[in-house]
Each structure stands twice: as C-alpha cells, then as structure tokens.
Amino acid sequence: MTMRIVLDLSENDLHHFRGLAKKAMETAQNLSPDEIVTGAKKLLKEVTDSEASDFIRERLEQIRILINMIADEGWGMQDVGRRRVLAALAYFNQPEDLIPDHLPGIGFLDDAIMIELLCRELKPEMDAYQDFVNYRATEARRLGKSEPELNRGDYLEAREKALLSRMRRRRRRGGGTGSVKSPFSLF
C-alpha cells in the first residue's frame, strides 16, 4: 500500500528555501566545480547507504541527472547552464542542513524538498538533456556506434532535419489550411 502526502509550501516557506539556496551558492563560490560535484556525490552515497525512504531516494536521484549533465562531454553544457546546475548542486555541499541528515527517516527530507524545488527551476535544462540522452541511445543503436561517438552537434543537426522535413510536409499539404494551395499563393 502507498500513501500520498502533499506539502503545501507557503510563500514564506519558499522564501526560506530560496534563502538557504542563496546562502549555499555564496558559500560555494569558494569551491571548484569538482568539489561541488564531489559533495553532491557524497550525499548520494550517504542516501544509498542509509535507510532513507523511497520518496527521498527518488527525489535525490535527480541529483545524479544534474551531475551527469555536467560530466557528459557529448552534451557539452554551455557556461550559463553549467553555472545554474552547479549553483543547484552547491546546496548539497552544506555541512549544516535544515534537518540533520543523521536523523532516521526524515534526515534527508529537506534535501528532497530542495532538489524538488531546484529541479522545477532547472526543468528546461533537464528535459533538453533527457531528450539528448534518448536521441543518443537510439541513434547509437541505429548506426551501430557507441553513445560517446554522438554529441550535441549531431543531436541539433538531427532536430534541424526533422524540423525542415515537417515544414516541407506541411507545405505540400497546403500549409495546414486544408486546401491544396493557398488562394494567395505567390509560389
């Protein structure tokens, strides 16, 4: 049996979490990207080794996606996106949590809430990365290549071809108006 529990965070609550995230970002300015990623990996290991709930494990697994986005050379994350992801991961390098991690059952709850909030903020980046990962896996199998042989440039080229093909199909159908040719057609 499963149970659904909904947390309603007020504007005050969100303000508090924003403050924690901002403090973490300021503190992390003295850390290298490698140190930030290492701290996030350490938290993941602590969760794996703990008796954390499935709810917490599932939320914190999103940290792995953020780490992969930075580490994936084929994705080639741009500086702006990279800084945003590192800023998000910086929170998980804080020695002091809202709820101490060692408390059984709830120790990682604040981390789970924070990653949920941060991932909502980073949803466009995460969705784009997931699209790329899916493309790369499919194309690697189709072409008989290894996944690292395909990169963001290949992905963008494939997306451009698909878009141009869709535009040509629509043009042949009459631009989506239902008629074969527009009454105003210049071509």
C-alpha positions as CSV (number, residue, x, y, z in Angstrom):
1,M,0.0,0.0,0.0
2,T,1.2,3.5,-0.8
3,M,0.2,6.8,0.7
4,R,0.3,10.2,-0.9
5,I,1.3,13.2,1.3
6,V,1.1,16.7,-0.2
7,L,3.2,19.5,1.2
8,D,1.9,23.0,0.6
9,L,4.8,25.4,0.8
10,S,3.7,29.0,1.5
11,E,5.5,32.0,0.0
12,N,7.2,32.3,3.4
13,D,8.4,28.7,3.1
14,L,9.6,29.2,-0.4
15,H,11.4,32.4,0.7
16,H,13.1,30.4,3.4
17,F,14.3,27.7,1.0
18,R,15.4,30.4,-1.5
19,G,17.5,32.0,1.3
20,L,19.1,28.6,2.0
21,A,19.9,28.0,-1.7
22,K,21.3,31.6,-2.0
23,K,23.5,31.1,1.1
24,A,24.7,27.8,-0.3
25,M,25.6,29.4,-3.7
26,E,27.5,32.2,-1.9
27,T,29.4,29.6,0.2
28,A,30.1,27.5,-2.9
29,Q,31.8,30.4,-4.7
30,N,35.0,29.3,-3.0
31,L,34.6,25.7,-4.2
32,S,35.7,24.4,-7.6
33,P,33.1,22.7,-9.8
34,D,34.8,19.3,-9.0
35,E,34.4,20.0,-5.3
36,I,30.7,20.8,-5.7
37,V,30.1,17.7,-7.7
38,T,32.1,15.6,-5.2
39,G,29.9,16.9,-2.4
40,A,26.7,16.1,-4.3
41,K,28.1,12.6,-5.0
42,K,28.9,12.2,-1.3
43,L,25.3,13.0,-0.4
44,L,24.0,10.4,-2.9
45,K,26.2,7.8,-1.3
46,E,25.0,8.7,2.1
47,V,21.4,8.3,1.0
48,T,22.2,5.0,-0.7
49,D,23.9,3.7,2.5
50,S,21.1,4.9,4.7
51,E,17.6,3.7,5.4
52,A,16.0,6.7,3.6
53,S,12.5,6.2,2.3
54,D,11.8,5.6,-1.3
55,F,10.3,9.1,-1.6
56,I,13.6,10.6,-0.5
57,R,15.7,8.2,-2.7
58,E,13.6,9.0,-5.8
59,R,13.9,12.8,-5.3
60,L,17.6,12.7,-4.6
61,E,18.2,10.5,-7.6
62,Q,17.6,13.7,-9.6
63,I,21.0,14.9,-8.3
64,R,22.6,12.2,-10.4
65,I,20.9,13.6,-13.5
66,L,22.4,17.1,-12.7
67,I,25.8,15.6,-12.2
68,N,25.6,13.7,-15.5
69,M,24.6,16.9,-17.3
70,I,27.8,18.5,-16.2
71,A,30.0,15.5,-16.7
72,D,28.6,14.4,-20.1
73,E,31.1,15.7,-22.7
74,G,28.8,14.8,-25.5
75,W,26.2,17.1,-24.1
76,G,28.7,19.9,-23.9
77,M,26.8,22.0,-21.4
78,Q,27.2,25.7,-22.1
79,D,28.5,28.1,-19.4
80,V,25.2,29.6,-18.4
81,G,23.5,26.2,-17.9
82,R,26.6,24.8,-16.2
83,R,26.6,27.7,-13.7
84,R,22.9,27.1,-12.9
85,V,23.4,23.4,-12.3
86,L,26.5,24.0,-10.2
87,A,24.6,26.6,-8.2
88,A,21.8,24.0,-7.6
89,L,24.3,21.3,-6.6
90,A,26.0,23.7,-4.2
91,Y,23.2,23.3,-1.7
92,F,24.3,19.7,-1.2
93,N,27.7,20.7,0.0
94,Q,26.4,22.5,3.1
95,P,27.7,21.0,6.4
96,E,24.6,22.2,8.2
97,D,21.1,21.2,7.0
98,L,17.7,22.4,8.0
99,I,17.2,18.8,9.2
100,P,20.4,16.9,10.1
101,D,21.0,14.0,7.7
102,H,21.7,11.5,10.5
103,L,18.1,11.6,11.8
104,P,16.4,8.3,10.9
105,G,13.5,8.6,8.5
106,I,13.5,12.3,8.0
107,G,17.2,13.3,7.9
108,F,17.2,13.8,4.1
109,L,13.7,15.3,3.8
110,D,15.0,18.9,3.5
111,D,17.4,17.8,0.8
112,A,14.5,16.1,-1.1
113,I,12.4,19.2,-0.9
114,M,15.3,21.4,-2.0
115,I,16.1,19.1,-5.0
116,E,12.4,19.1,-6.0
117,L,12.3,22.9,-5.9
118,L,15.7,23.2,-7.8
119,C,14.6,20.7,-10.4
120,R,11.5,22.6,-11.1
121,E,13.7,25.6,-11.8
122,L,16.0,23.6,-14.0
123,K,13.3,21.7,-15.8
124,P,14.1,23.1,-19.3
125,E,17.7,22.1,-19.0
126,M,16.9,18.7,-17.6
127,D,14.2,18.0,-20.3
128,A,16.6,19.0,-23.1
129,Y,19.3,16.8,-21.6
130,Q,17.0,13.8,-21.3
131,D,15.9,14.3,-25.0
132,F,19.6,14.3,-26.0
133,V,20.3,11.1,-23.9
134,N,17.3,9.4,-25.5
135,Y,18.3,10.5,-29.0
136,R,21.9,9.4,-28.5
137,A,20.9,5.9,-27.2
138,T,18.5,5.4,-30.1
139,E,20.9,6.7,-32.8
140,A,23.9,4.8,-31.4
141,R,21.9,1.6,-31.7
142,R,20.6,2.5,-35.2
143,L,24.0,3.5,-36.5
144,G,25.9,0.8,-34.7
145,K,28.0,3.3,-32.9
146,S,28.9,3.8,-29.2
147,E,27.0,6.5,-27.5
148,P,30.1,8.7,-26.8
149,E,30.6,9.0,-30.5
150,L,27.4,11.1,-30.8
151,N,27.3,14.6,-29.4
152,R,25.1,17.7,-29.1
153,G,26.0,18.8,-32.6
154,D,24.7,15.5,-34.0
155,Y,21.5,15.9,-31.9
156,L,20.9,19.5,-33.1
157,E,21.6,18.6,-36.7
158,A,19.0,15.7,-36.4
159,R,16.5,18.1,-34.8
160,E,17.0,20.6,-37.6
161,K,16.5,18.0,-40.3
162,A,13.3,16.8,-38.6
163,L,12.0,20.4,-38.4
164,L,12.8,21.1,-42.1
165,S,11.1,17.8,-43.1
166,R,8.0,18.7,-41.1
167,M,7.9,22.2,-42.8
168,R,8.1,20.6,-46.2
169,R,5.3,18.1,-45.4
170,R,3.1,21.0,-44.2
171,R,3.9,23.0,-47.3
172,R,2.9,20.1,-49.6
173,R,-0.3,19.7,-47.7
174,G,-1.1,23.4,-48.3
175,G,0.3,25.0,-45.2
176,G,-2.2,23.3,-42.9
177,T,-5.2,25.3,-44.3
178,G,-6.8,22.2,-45.7
179,S,-6.7,23.3,-49.3
180,V,-4.1,22.2,-51.8
181,K,-2.9,25.7,-52.5
182,S,-3.4,29.0,-50.7
183,P,-5.6,31.4,-52.7
184,F,-2.9,34.0,-52.1
185,S,0.0,31.7,-53.2
186,L,2.9,33.5,-54.6
187,F,4.8,30.4,-55.3
